[in-house]
Amino acid sequence: MFDPEKMTPEQKAKAFEMAKQEMEYRVDLFNRLSASCFDKCIEKRFKDGDLNTGENSCVDRCAAKYWQVVGIVGQMLGGSAMQGGMQ
């Protein structure tokens, strides 16, 4: 099991840097998803404070498709990384 108490300072620094990069990646991913779905689904002239039914459905479908594509790309990149490691 993972025990941070047994890590060297270099290992802790590396783990912290990896966690920081992962967080930056996830924030960027969320920001891209938000911007993409907002541009596609939200009417430019705001009429209400809440999303209407059509906008809500559009955002739901857009987010689902976005995550599906991210998963497919991740699998493709993971597969090519594994193939590159085997050569």
PyMOL commands that set and color helices and strands:
alter all, ss='L'
color gray80, all
select helices_A, chain A and resi 4-6+9-41+53-86
alter helices_A, ss='H'
color red, helices_A
deselect
rebuild
show_as cartoon
